[in-house]
Amino acid sequence: GAVVSQHPSWVICKSGTSVKIECRSLDFQATTMFWYRQFPKQSLMLMATSNEGSKATYEQGVEKDKFLINHASLTLSTLTVTSAHPEDSSFYICSAPPSGTSTDTQYFGPGTRLTVL
Amino acid sequence: GQNIDQPTEMTATEGAIVQINCTYQTSGFNGLFWYQQHAGEAPTFLSYNVLDGLEEKGRFSSFLSRSKGYSYLLLKELQMKDSASYLCAVPRIPGGGNKLTFGTGTQLKVEL
């Protein structure tokens, strides 16, 4: 089946630094990718939609200047958490529906655990 | 808006059958997903129901009643490895079929 990878799988950083998380579709192209965040014992919450060739769209309450998204190619989207703070510590998961597929086809990456000290 | 409710936790015995319920309120409807998520891992797809009725896939079955805004996931012959969180999700409307709104998930613990 289709595979989505994320890098790194975990990262620990100091407060105030920026962290970049990559999401790659390994064997298919994705014009759209989604970024979710999951706090402990909570469900996944959609943060933003990454669009290849255009600006990302953000969900209400998500700061676009803090969570920078770049969809560099049809197989790569990056999420940069700028000036990270302890409250940004969370599990970040990307998902990608292969271009041209129907609603029920979507693949999730393995997630990135961010811990901000 | 969309609202999804699931029980927070359930416990069942190995070899038994367990039913995990999900109720939803949405302004529109374009199907319902069930995902399994082990701790620290990404969700994995279990089922997608768009029509009423029961769909069986091995040990897992999923049921949907659109008129009642209700779905359940049925797990048979439980195994220890089935201990995980089970997430109910619906596509966001409006917003496109691939944006999902997730429930809080049901943490299932399978015991000997």
gemmi code that builds the backbone of each chain (N, CA, C; Angstrom):
import gemmi

chains = {
    "A": [
        ("GLY", (0.814, -1.203, 0.000), (0.000, 0.000, 0.000), (0.842, 1.244, 0.000)),
        ("ALA", (0.198, 2.384, -0.169), (0.905, 3.663, -0.212), (1.532, 3.973, 1.143)),
        ("VAL", (2.668, 4.655, 1.106), (3.403, 4.949, 2.333), (3.660, 6.443, 2.442)),
        ("VAL", (3.445, 6.939, 3.641), (3.774, 8.325, 3.973), (4.805, 8.288, 5.096)),
        ("SER", (5.887, 9.006, 4.911), (6.918, 9.032, 5.948), (6.999, 10.410, 6.571)),
        ("GLN", (7.477, 10.454, 7.796), (7.718, 11.717, 8.477), (9.107, 11.684, 9.083)),
        ("HIS", (9.719, 12.872, 9.104), (11.057, 12.971, 9.695), (11.195, 14.316, 10.389)),
        ("PRO", (11.683, 14.343, 11.609), (12.124, 13.183, 12.397), (10.936, 12.493, 13.062)),
        ("SER", (11.165, 11.358, 13.663), (10.097, 10.656, 14.379), (9.914, 11.263, 15.766)),
        ("TRP", (10.976, 11.841, 16.289), (10.855, 12.568, 17.545), (11.931, 13.651, 17.595)),
        ("VAL", (11.645, 14.720, 18.315), (12.610, 15.801, 18.446), (12.393, 16.494, 19.785)),
        ("ILE", (13.506, 16.829, 20.412), (13.491, 17.601, 21.651), (14.243, 18.897, 21.390)),
        ("CYS", (13.640, 20.011, 21.746), (14.310, 21.285, 21.483), (14.105, 22.236, 22.656)),
        ("LYS", (14.887, 23.272, 22.664), (14.773, 24.284, 23.704), (13.714, 25.311, 23.313)),
        ("SER", (13.117, 25.890, 24.302), (12.110, 26.917, 24.077), (12.714, 28.082, 23.284)),
        ("GLY", (11.999, 28.544, 22.278), (12.461, 29.653, 21.463), (13.092, 29.245, 20.147)),
        ("THR", (13.405, 27.980, 20.011), (14.017, 27.515, 18.758), (12.926, 27.093, 17.775)),
        ("SER", (13.334, 26.882, 16.520), (12.402, 26.455, 15.477), (12.685, 25.014, 15.098)),
        ("VAL", (11.648, 24.308, 14.777), (11.766, 22.890, 14.432), (11.049, 22.642, 13.113)),
        ("LYS", (11.703, 21.912, 12.229), (11.101, 21.577, 10.936), (10.756, 20.102, 10.897)),
        ("ILE", (9.540, 19.796, 10.466), (9.069, 18.420, 10.342), (8.721, 18.180, 8.875)),
        ("GLU", (9.206, 17.083, 8.337), (8.949, 16.763, 6.934), (7.923, 15.647, 6.807)),
        ("CYS", (7.103, 15.761, 5.776), (6.124, 14.730, 5.448), (6.304, 14.384, 3.976)),
        ("ARG", (6.556, 13.124, 3.696), (6.793, 12.703, 2.312), (5.861, 11.572, 1.914)),
        ("SER", (5.329, 11.672, 0.723), (4.608, 10.542, 0.141), (5.634, 9.781, -0.689)),
        ("LEU", (5.819, 8.518, -0.372), (6.944, 7.777, -0.936), (6.670, 7.168, -2.309)),
        ("ASP", (5.454, 6.792, -2.579), (5.211, 6.134, -3.861), (3.973, 6.658, -4.573)),
        ("PHE", (3.587, 7.886, -4.215), (2.486, 8.512, -4.931), (2.627, 10.026, -4.804)),
        ("GLN", (1.908, 10.729, -5.653), (1.923, 12.184, -5.602), (0.702, 12.692, -4.864)),
        ("ALA", (0.909, 13.764, -4.129), (-0.178, 14.349, -3.340), (-0.162, 15.862, -3.491)),
        ("THR", (-1.157, 16.395, -4.174), (-1.236, 17.844, -4.316), (-1.681, 18.498, -3.009)),
        ("THR", (-2.275, 17.700, -2.160), (-2.731, 18.206, -0.861), (-2.237, 17.284, 0.243)),
        ("MET", (-1.793, 17.860, 1.306), (-1.438, 17.105, 2.511), (-2.054, 17.826, 3.706)),
        ("PHE", (-2.317, 17.077, 4.740), (-2.941, 17.656, 5.930), (-2.020, 17.486, 7.130)),
        ("TRP", (-2.009, 18.485, 7.985), (-1.253, 18.423, 9.227), (-2.217, 18.409, 10.410)),
        ("TYR", (-2.044, 17.389, 11.266), (-2.857, 17.251, 12.461), (-1.941, 17.357, 13.687)),
        ("ARG", (-2.565, 17.682, 14.793), (-1.848, 17.718, 16.081), (-2.666, 16.920, 17.084)),
        ("GLN", (-1.959, 16.185, 17.919), (-2.641, 15.364, 18.912), (-1.960, 15.531, 20.255)),
        ("PHE", (-2.685, 16.097, 21.209), (-2.178, 16.201, 22.578), (-2.484, 14.906, 23.312)),
        ("PRO", (-1.748, 14.626, 24.390), (-1.922, 13.360, 25.105), (-3.379, 13.089, 25.472)),
        ("LYS", (-3.810, 11.904, 25.172), (-5.151, 11.418, 25.490), (-6.252, 12.244, 24.830)),
        ("GLN", (-5.914, 12.927, 23.771), (-6.908, 13.662, 23.013), (-6.892, 13.165, 21.573)),
        ("SER", (-7.875, 13.599, 20.819), (-7.934, 13.136, 19.437), (-7.138, 14.037, 18.512)),
        ("LEU", (-7.075, 13.634, 17.269), (-6.361, 14.425, 16.285), (-7.174, 15.659, 15.937)),
        ("MET", (-6.482, 16.786, 15.857), (-7.125, 18.025, 15.460), (-6.434, 18.552, 14.211)),
        ("LEU", (-7.221, 18.828, 13.183), (-6.661, 19.352, 11.951), (-6.112, 20.750, 12.195)),
        ("MET", (-4.856, 20.950, 11.787), (-4.226, 22.262, 11.930), (-4.312, 23.055, 10.642)),
        ("ALA", (-3.937, 22.392, 9.533), (-3.834, 23.126, 8.286), (-3.808, 22.179, 7.104)),
        ("THR", (-4.106, 22.740, 5.957), (-4.049, 22.016, 4.698), (-2.902, 22.571, 3.876)),
        ("SER", (-2.018, 21.704, 3.477), (-0.854, 22.088, 2.679), (-1.171, 21.862, 1.205)),
        ("ASN", (-1.011, 22.894, 0.407), (-1.371, 22.821, -1.004), (-0.139, 23.046, -1.879)),
        ("GLU", (0.139, 22.097, -2.742), (1.279, 22.229, -3.642), (1.039, 23.374, -4.609)),
        ("GLY", (1.962, 24.312, -4.653), (1.866, 25.417, -5.585), (1.064, 26.607, -5.099)),
        ("SER", (0.541, 26.544, -3.901), (-0.206, 27.678, -3.359), (-0.071, 27.715, -1.842)),
        ("LYS", (-0.629, 28.755, -1.248), (-0.492, 28.913, 0.199), (-1.289, 27.861, 0.949)),
        ("ALA", (-0.813, 27.555, 2.125), (-1.537, 26.639, 3.000), (-2.763, 27.339, 3.575)),
        ("THR", (-3.756, 26.571, 3.905), (-4.937, 27.113, 4.581), (-4.960, 26.582, 6.003)),
        ("TYR", (-5.239, 27.452, 6.939), (-5.147, 27.134, 8.356), (-6.528, 27.063, 8.993)),
        ("GLU", (-6.658, 26.156, 9.971), (-7.895, 26.061, 10.720), (-7.989, 27.233, 11.702)),
        ("GLN", (-9.209, 27.497, 12.104), (-9.430, 28.599, 13.038), (-8.641, 28.370, 14.317)),
        ("GLY", (-7.957, 29.407, 14.741), (-7.192, 29.326, 15.980), (-5.759, 28.881, 15.803)),
        ("VAL", (-5.371, 28.501, 14.612), (-3.988, 28.081, 14.356), (-3.228, 29.260, 13.743)),
        ("GLU", (-2.130, 29.645, 14.381), (-1.367, 30.813, 13.917), (-0.502, 30.454, 12.717)),
        ("LYS", (-0.780, 31.078, 11.606), (-0.047, 30.763, 10.385), (1.403, 31.232, 10.463)),
        ("ASP", (1.668, 32.270, 11.224), (3.042, 32.750, 11.334), (3.869, 31.896, 12.289)),
        ("LYS", (3.221, 31.120, 13.091), (3.931, 30.247, 14.012), (4.156, 28.871, 13.388)),
        ("PHE", (3.197, 28.417, 12.641), (3.287, 27.096, 12.011), (3.394, 27.307, 10.493)),
        ("LEU", (4.637, 27.394, 10.037), (4.882, 27.666, 8.625), (4.835, 26.376, 7.827)),
        ("ILE", (4.083, 26.398, 6.756), (3.936, 25.209, 5.927), (4.401, 25.517, 4.513)),
        ("ASN", (5.207, 24.609, 3.991), (5.706, 24.730, 2.624), (5.514, 23.405, 1.904)),
        ("HIS", (4.762, 23.456, 0.813), (4.537, 22.239, 0.022), (5.442, 22.331, -1.191)),
        ("ALA", (6.684, 21.883, -1.002), (7.743, 22.144, -1.976), (7.574, 21.366, -3.276)),
        ("SER", (6.981, 20.194, -3.182), (6.819, 19.377, -4.382), (5.582, 18.507, -4.199)),
        ("LEU", (5.304, 17.683, -5.176), (4.125, 16.820, -5.096), (4.305, 15.669, -4.117)),
        ("THR", (5.493, 15.557, -3.526), (5.728, 14.476, -2.574), (6.265, 14.965, -1.236)),
        ("LEU", (6.356, 16.270, -1.036), (6.954, 16.780, 0.194), (6.228, 18.007, 0.716)),
        ("SER", (5.859, 17.937, 1.994), (5.352, 19.097, 2.707), (6.137, 19.233, 3.997)),
        ("THR", (6.467, 20.452, 4.376), (7.181, 20.667, 5.630), (6.382, 21.583, 6.541)),
        ("LEU", (6.437, 21.276, 7.826), (5.814, 22.091, 8.864), (6.936, 22.598, 9.760)),
        ("THR", (7.078, 23.903, 9.868), (8.075, 24.485, 10.747), (7.379, 25.159, 11.917)),
        ("VAL", (7.693, 24.676, 13.108), (7.176, 25.290, 14.326), (8.181, 26.360, 14.731)),
        ("THR", (7.819, 27.609, 14.596), (8.753, 28.686, 14.885), (8.632, 29.119, 16.341)),
        ("SER", (9.767, 29.481, 16.917), (9.818, 29.925, 18.309), (8.971, 29.010, 19.188)),
        ("ALA", (9.345, 27.760, 19.182), (8.549, 26.752, 19.899), (8.554, 26.994, 21.403)),
        ("HIS", (7.426, 26.702, 22.030), (7.288, 26.802, 23.481), (6.744, 25.491, 24.034)),
        ("PRO", (6.878, 25.279, 25.321), (6.429, 23.996, 25.892), (4.991, 23.630, 25.525)),
        ("GLU", (4.127, 24.598, 25.375), (2.735, 24.265, 25.022), (2.589, 23.749, 23.596)),
        ("ASP", (3.659, 23.853, 22.803), (3.640, 23.289, 21.449), (4.027, 21.811, 21.452)),
        ("SER", (4.447, 21.320, 22.600), (4.801, 19.902, 22.701), (3.564, 19.070, 22.367)),
        ("SER", (3.712, 18.203, 21.390), (2.558, 17.443, 20.914), (3.027, 16.388, 19.924)),
        ("PHE", (2.083, 15.603, 19.449), (2.340, 14.600, 18.418), (1.784, 15.180, 17.120)),
        ("TYR", (2.654, 15.393, 16.142), (2.246, 15.991, 14.876), (2.184, 14.899, 13.815)),
        ("ILE", (1.047, 14.798, 13.150), (0.828, 13.740, 12.163), (0.385, 14.369, 10.852)),
        ("CYS", (0.969, 13.900, 9.764), (0.523, 14.375, 8.462), (-0.261, 13.266, 7.769)),
        ("SER", (-1.089, 13.660, 6.846), (-1.798, 12.677, 6.036), (-1.831, 13.164, 4.598)),
        ("ALA", (-1.959, 12.221, 3.700), (-1.936, 12.567, 2.284), (-2.871, 11.668, 1.502)),
        ("PRO", (-3.843, 12.259, 0.821), (-4.641, 11.490, -0.121), (-3.964, 11.516, -1.486)),
        ("PRO", (-3.741, 10.390, -2.120), (-3.156, 10.404, -3.458), (-3.979, 11.262, -4.402)),
        ("SER", (-3.344, 12.032, -5.235), (-4.033, 12.939, -6.146), (-5.025, 12.183, -7.016)),
        ("GLY", (-6.217, 12.720, -7.088), (-7.227, 12.129, -7.949), (-7.996, 10.976, -7.351)),
        ("THR", (-7.780, 10.705, -6.063), (-8.483, 9.574, -5.449), (-9.731, 10.048, -4.731)),
        ("SER", (-10.518, 9.086, -4.313), (-11.795, 9.393, -3.686), (-11.625, 9.651, -2.194)),
        ("THR", (-12.749, 9.972, -1.577), (-12.747, 10.372, -0.171), (-12.119, 9.351, 0.749)),
        ("ASP", (-12.336, 8.063, 0.471), (-11.920, 7.064, 1.441), (-10.462, 6.658, 1.337)),
        ("THR", (-9.685, 7.341, 0.531), (-8.282, 6.985, 0.411), (-7.428, 8.061, 1.033)),
        ("GLN", (-6.818, 7.743, 2.124), (-5.949, 8.708, 2.790), (-4.951, 7.927, 3.631)),
        ("TYR", (-3.726, 8.363, 3.613), (-2.671, 7.651, 4.323), (-2.016, 8.588, 5.325)),
        ("PHE", (-1.795, 8.068, 6.517), (-1.197, 8.852, 7.589), (0.281, 8.532, 7.729)),
        ("GLY", (1.035, 9.541, 8.050), (2.433, 9.336, 8.399), (2.536, 8.769, 9.795)),
        ("PRO", (3.731, 8.319, 10.196), (3.915, 7.705, 11.511), (3.952, 8.704, 12.648)),
        ("GLY", (3.943, 9.990, 12.345), (3.915, 10.999, 13.392), (5.288, 11.448, 13.845)),
        ("THR", (5.327, 12.652, 14.393), (6.547, 13.223, 14.969), (6.209, 13.719, 16.357)),
        ("ARG", (6.927, 13.222, 17.346), (6.706, 13.664, 18.729), (7.640, 14.816, 19.016)),
        ("LEU", (7.071, 15.977, 19.272), (7.851, 17.175, 19.592), (7.756, 17.455, 21.080)),
        ("THR", (8.919, 17.592, 21.692), (8.984, 17.984, 23.101), (9.797, 19.261, 23.201)),
        ("VAL", (9.190, 20.292, 23.724), (9.867, 21.582, 23.880), (10.161, 21.791, 25.357)),
        ("LEU", (11.432, 21.959, 25.662), (11.836, 22.095, 27.064), (11.762, 23.547, 27.536)),
    ],
    "B": [
        ("GLY", (-21.799, 22.864, 12.129), (-20.646, 22.280, 12.780), (-20.757, 20.764, 12.853)),
        ("GLN", (-19.750, 20.169, 13.407), (-19.724, 18.724, 13.550), (-19.379, 18.362, 14.980)),
        ("ASN", (-20.024, 17.336, 15.491), (-19.757, 16.855, 16.829), (-19.780, 15.330, 16.815)),
        ("ILE", (-18.775, 14.735, 17.430), (-18.658, 13.280, 17.457), (-18.462, 12.831, 18.893)),
        ("ASP", (-19.225, 11.837, 19.319), (-19.123, 11.320, 20.676), (-18.784, 9.834, 20.674)),
        ("GLN", (-17.825, 9.480, 21.500), (-17.438, 8.081, 21.702), (-17.178, 7.873, 23.178)),
        ("PRO", (-17.348, 6.639, 23.659), (-16.947, 6.383, 25.055), (-15.441, 6.547, 25.166)),
        ("THR", (-14.994, 6.978, 26.320), (-13.576, 7.254, 26.517), (-12.752, 5.978, 26.641)),
        ("GLU", (-13.266, 5.037, 27.412), (-12.516, 3.811, 27.665), (-13.443, 2.609, 27.664)),
        ("MET", (-12.886, 1.456, 27.271), (-13.598, 0.194, 27.373), (-12.577, -0.895, 27.704)),
        ("THR", (-13.060, -1.911, 28.400), (-12.209, -3.050, 28.727), (-12.940, -4.319, 28.313)),
        ("ALA", (-12.226, -5.245, 27.713), (-12.833, -6.498, 27.281), (-11.829, -7.624, 27.474)),
        ("THR", (-12.340, -8.844, 27.369), (-11.515, -10.029, 27.608), (-11.054, -10.636, 26.289)),
        ("GLU", (-9.861, -11.154, 26.295), (-9.329, -11.827, 25.105), (-10.287, -12.918, 24.637)),
        ("GLY", (-10.535, -12.951, 23.322), (-11.449, -13.932, 22.765), (-12.895, -13.492, 22.704)),
        ("ALA", (-13.218, -12.423, 23.390), (-14.602, -11.940, 23.446), (-14.920, -11.029, 22.258)),
        ("ILE", (-16.129, -10.482, 22.290), (-16.596, -9.527, 21.284), (-16.834, -8.187, 21.979)),
        ("VAL", (-16.455, -7.096, 21.317), (-16.698, -5.774, 21.890), (-17.273, -4.862, 20.812)),
        ("GLN", (-18.187, -4.000, 21.234), (-18.806, -3.035, 20.320), (-18.471, -1.635, 20.792)),
        ("ILE", (-17.897, -0.853, 19.909), (-17.535, 0.529, 20.226), (-18.470, 1.447, 19.456)),
        ("ASN", (-19.207, 2.246, 20.189), (-20.212, 3.109, 19.575), (-19.695, 4.498, 19.259)),
        ("CYS", (-20.325, 5.112, 18.279), (-19.988, 6.476, 17.877), (-21.272, 7.165, 17.418)),
        ("THR", (-21.567, 8.299, 18.001), (-22.695, 9.102, 17.522), (-22.157, 10.419, 16.984)),
        ("TYR", (-22.826, 10.915, 15.982), (-22.327, 12.135, 15.349), (-23.484, 13.066, 15.003)),
        ("GLN", (-23.170, 14.335, 14.999), (-24.106, 15.368, 14.538), (-23.354, 16.217, 13.528)),
        ("THR", (-23.849, 16.218, 12.303), (-23.202, 16.977, 11.246), (-24.257, 17.681, 10.412)),
        ("SER", (-23.852, 18.776, 9.783), (-24.772, 19.502, 8.920), (-24.911, 18.817, 7.570)),
        ("GLY", (-23.963, 18.012, 7.229), (-24.005, 17.212, 6.006), (-23.342, 15.889, 6.306)),
        ("PHE", (-23.349, 14.976, 5.386), (-22.737, 13.669, 5.672), (-22.118, 13.111, 4.402)),
        ("ASN", (-20.873, 12.641, 4.563), (-20.183, 12.038, 3.429), (-19.411, 10.817, 3.890)),
        ("GLY", (-20.039, 10.016, 4.726), (-19.411, 8.791, 5.159), (-18.787, 8.908, 6.536)),
        ("LEU", (-18.413, 7.775, 7.077), (-17.823, 7.724, 8.421), (-16.667, 6.731, 8.419)),
        ("PHE", (-15.570, 7.139, 9.025), (-14.366, 6.304, 9.088), (-14.165, 5.753, 10.488)),
        ("TRP", (-13.528, 4.594, 10.552), (-12.972, 4.084, 11.790), (-11.476, 3.853, 11.579)),
        ("TYR", (-10.698, 4.333, 12.556), (-9.250, 4.144, 12.532), (-8.814, 3.489, 13.836)),
        ("GLN", (-7.741, 2.729, 13.753), (-7.106, 2.166, 14.946), (-5.785, 2.914, 15.161)),
        ("GLN", (-5.520, 3.272, 16.397), (-4.273, 3.965, 16.695), (-3.622, 3.372, 17.937)),
        ("HIS", (-2.449, 2.769, 17.759), (-1.669, 2.325, 18.902), (-0.888, 3.509, 19.441)),
        ("ALA", (-0.577, 3.433, 20.708), (0.079, 4.543, 21.394), (1.353, 4.970, 20.662)),
        ("GLY", (1.478, 6.247, 20.380), (2.675, 6.781, 19.756), (2.800, 6.495, 18.268)),
        ("GLU", (1.727, 5.981, 17.678), (1.767, 5.664, 16.252), (0.667, 6.412, 15.510)),
        ("ALA", (0.759, 6.409, 14.196), (-0.268, 7.059, 13.391), (-1.512, 6.173, 13.292)),
        ("PRO", (-2.652, 6.760, 13.016), (-3.864, 5.960, 12.822), (-3.762, 5.077, 11.589)),
        ("THR", (-4.341, 3.906, 11.684), (-4.423, 3.035, 10.517), (-5.885, 2.810, 10.172)),
        ("PHE", (-6.178, 2.812, 8.890), (-7.539, 2.728, 8.392), (-8.153, 1.365, 8.687)),
        ("LEU", (-9.389, 1.380, 9.205), (-10.124, 0.147, 9.434), (-11.312, 0.021, 8.483)),
        ("SER", (-12.125, 1.083, 8.407), (-13.331, 0.979, 7.592), (-13.849, 2.350, 7.205)),
        ("TYR", (-14.673, 2.334, 6.173), (-15.345, 3.544, 5.705), (-16.753, 3.137, 5.305)),
        ("ASN", (-17.757, 3.703, 5.982), (-19.159, 3.416, 5.678), (-19.820, 4.670, 5.125)),
        ("VAL", (-20.513, 4.509, 4.025), (-21.249, 5.639, 3.484), (-22.741, 5.296, 3.356)),
        ("LEU", (-23.042, 3.993, 3.304), (-24.430, 3.543, 3.236), (-24.805, 2.840, 4.535)),
        ("ASP", (-26.115, 2.812, 4.826), (-26.591, 2.130, 6.024), (-26.289, 0.638, 5.962)),
        ("GLY", (-26.067, 0.077, 7.137), (-25.890, -1.360, 7.210), (-24.552, -1.759, 7.780)),
        ("LEU", (-24.355, -3.054, 7.768), (-23.158, -3.639, 8.370), (-22.187, -4.073, 7.280)),
        ("GLU", (-20.938, -3.716, 7.465), (-19.886, -4.167, 6.563), (-18.879, -4.977, 7.366)),
        ("GLU", (-18.633, -6.189, 6.892), (-17.738, -7.077, 7.621), (-16.406, -7.201, 6.900)),
        ("LYS", (-15.352, -7.157, 7.705), (-14.008, -7.287, 7.142), (-13.178, -8.082, 8.147)),
        ("GLY", (-13.200, -9.384, 8.010), (-12.450, -10.233, 8.926), (-13.032, -10.173, 10.324)),
        ("ARG", (-12.189, -9.928, 11.302), (-12.664, -9.873, 12.691), (-13.356, -8.556, 13.007)),
        ("PHE", (-13.189, -7.579, 12.120), (-13.761, -6.259, 12.363), (-14.973, -6.028, 11.468)),
        ("SER", (-16.022, -5.458, 12.030), (-17.209, -5.074, 11.271), (-17.587, -3.664, 11.675)),
        ("SER", (-18.183, -2.933, 10.741), (-18.628, -1.585, 11.055), (-20.053, -1.409, 10.572)),
        ("PHE", (-20.836, -0.718, 11.401), (-22.261, -0.510, 11.126), (-22.555, 0.979, 11.072)),
        ("LEU", (-23.479, 1.342, 10.198), (-23.875, 2.746, 10.081), (-25.389, 2.863, 9.975)),
        ("SER", (-25.941, 3.828, 10.711), (-27.334, 4.231, 10.560), (-27.343, 5.743, 10.386)),
        ("ARG", (-27.553, 6.194, 9.167), (-27.527, 7.626, 8.886), (-28.701, 8.346, 9.529)),
        ("SER", (-29.847, 7.708, 9.579), (-31.023, 8.363, 10.161), (-30.828, 8.599, 11.655)),
        ("LYS", (-30.081, 7.747, 12.309), (-29.852, 7.883, 13.746), (-28.536, 8.588, 14.076)),
        ("GLY", (-27.729, 8.875, 13.064), (-26.434, 9.490, 13.331), (-25.577, 8.598, 14.213)),
        ("TYR", (-25.501, 7.343, 13.867), (-24.920, 6.341, 14.759), (-24.103, 5.321, 13.974)),
        ("SER", (-22.992, 4.952, 14.544), (-22.157, 3.905, 13.971), (-21.562, 3.084, 15.104)),
        ("TYR", (-21.204, 1.871, 14.806), (-20.420, 1.100, 15.766), (-19.383, 0.257, 15.052)),
        ("LEU", (-18.329, -0.023, 15.788), (-17.262, -0.907, 15.333), (-17.340, -2.155, 16.188)),
        ("LEU", (-17.414, -3.298, 15.543), (-17.529, -4.565, 16.249), (-16.234, -5.351, 16.066)),
        ("LEU", (-15.619, -5.719, 17.167), (-14.389, -6.488, 17.111), (-14.660, -7.875, 17.695)),
        ("LYS", (-14.402, -8.893, 16.907), (-14.636, -10.263, 17.350), (-13.314, -10.957, 17.682)),
        ("GLU", (-13.425, -12.026, 18.466), (-12.247, -12.841, 18.801), (-11.080, -11.939, 19.207)),
        ("LEU", (-11.336, -11.137, 20.198), (-10.351, -10.143, 20.608), (-8.991, -10.750, 20.906)),
        ("GLN", (-7.972, -10.028, 20.492), (-6.591, -10.408, 20.767), (-5.928, -9.281, 21.555)),
        ("MET", (-4.870, -9.632, 22.239), (-4.178, -8.637, 23.055), (-3.709, -7.457, 22.190)),
        ("LYS", (-3.321, -7.757, 20.964), (-2.824, -6.694, 20.088), (-3.907, -5.700, 19.666)),
        ("ASP", (-5.174, -6.041, 19.967), (-6.263, -5.112, 19.642), (-6.359, -3.977, 20.659)),
        ("SER", (-5.597, -4.064, 21.725), (-5.562, -2.964, 22.695), (-5.003, -1.730, 21.997)),
        ("ALA", (-5.848, -0.716, 21.877), (-5.479, 0.479, 21.116), (-6.599, 1.498, 21.292)),
        ("SER", (-6.400, 2.659, 20.688), (-7.465, 3.658, 20.643), (-8.176, 3.535, 19.304)),
        ("TYR", (-9.491, 3.601, 19.332), (-10.280, 3.483, 18.114), (-10.976, 4.820, 17.871)),
        ("LEU", (-10.682, 5.384, 16.713), (-11.142, 6.732, 16.389), (-12.236, 6.691, 15.339)),
        ("CYS", (-13.305, 7.405, 15.627), (-14.396, 7.589, 14.690), (-14.162, 8.954, 14.030)),
        ("ALA", (-14.346, 9.060, 12.721), (-14.082, 10.332, 12.045), (-15.044, 10.522, 10.882)),
        ("VAL", (-15.385, 11.771, 10.631), (-16.236, 12.097, 9.483), (-15.560, 13.163, 8.636)),
        ("PRO", (-15.759, 13.119, 7.339), (-15.206, 14.162, 6.479), (-15.830, 15.506, 6.818)),
        ("ARG", (-14.994, 16.539, 6.736), (-15.455, 17.888, 7.044), (-16.373, 18.383, 5.931)),
        ("ILE", (-17.524, 18.922, 6.323), (-18.438, 19.522, 5.348), (-18.884, 20.878, 5.853)),
        ("PRO", (-18.672, 21.972, 5.112), (-17.890, 21.990, 3.869), (-16.408, 21.897, 4.170)),
        ("GLY", (-15.607, 21.659, 3.192), (-14.170, 21.620, 3.418), (-13.460, 20.584, 2.583)),
        ("GLY", (-14.207, 19.736, 1.932), (-13.514, 18.755, 1.117), (-13.517, 17.388, 1.755)),
        ("GLY", (-13.599, 16.366, 0.942), (-13.769, 15.016, 1.461), (-12.607, 14.477, 2.249)),
        ("ASN", (-11.409, 15.034, 2.090), (-10.276, 14.434, 2.766), (-9.911, 15.118, 4.071)),
        ("LYS", (-10.589, 16.194, 4.437), (-10.375, 16.779, 5.754), (-11.277, 16.041, 6.727)),
        ("LEU", (-10.697, 15.567, 7.805), (-11.453, 14.758, 8.743), (-11.618, 15.435, 10.091)),
        ("THR", (-12.796, 15.247, 10.673), (-13.037, 15.619, 12.062), (-13.084, 14.329, 12.855)),
        ("PHE", (-12.214, 14.235, 13.849), (-12.096, 13.016, 14.635), (-12.851, 13.125, 15.948)),
        ("GLY", (-13.365, 12.001, 16.402), (-13.847, 11.913, 17.776), (-12.652, 11.810, 18.712)),
        ("THR", (-12.924, 11.819, 19.996), (-11.837, 11.780, 20.975), (-11.184, 10.413, 21.072)),
        ("GLY", (-11.832, 9.403, 20.473), (-11.256, 8.077, 20.505), (-11.698, 7.267, 21.712)),
        ("THR", (-11.790, 5.971, 21.527), (-12.129, 5.042, 22.609), (-10.913, 4.171, 22.877)),
        ("GLN", (-10.396, 4.269, 24.087), (-9.228, 3.469, 24.467), (-9.715, 2.085, 24.885)),
        ("LEU", (-9.381, 1.081, 24.095), (-9.784, -0.290, 24.386), (-8.634, -1.044, 25.039)),
        ("LYS", (-8.919, -1.684, 26.138), (-7.930, -2.518, 26.823), (-8.414, -3.940, 26.788)),
        ("VAL", (-7.622, -4.829, 26.210), (-7.967, -6.247, 26.160), (-7.175, -6.965, 27.237)),
        ("GLU", (-7.892, -7.681, 28.089), (-7.262, -8.382, 29.214), (-7.372, -9.887, 29.033)),
        ("LEU", (-6.506, -10.593, 29.717), (-6.552, -12.053, 29.667), (-7.754, -12.587, 30.431)),
    ],
}
model = gemmi.Model(1)
for chain_id, residues in chains.items():
    chain = gemmi.Chain(chain_id)
    for i, (resn, *xyz) in enumerate(residues, 1):
        res = gemmi.Residue()
        res.name, res.seqid = resn, gemmi.SeqId(i, " ")
        for name, pos in zip(("N", "CA", "C"), xyz):
            atom = gemmi.Atom()
            atom.name, atom.element = name, gemmi.Element(name[0])
            atom.pos, atom.b_iso = gemmi.Position(*pos), 0.0
            res.add_atom(atom)
        chain.add_residue(res)
    model.add_chain(chain)
structure = gemmi.Structure()
structure.add_model(model)
structure.setup_entities()
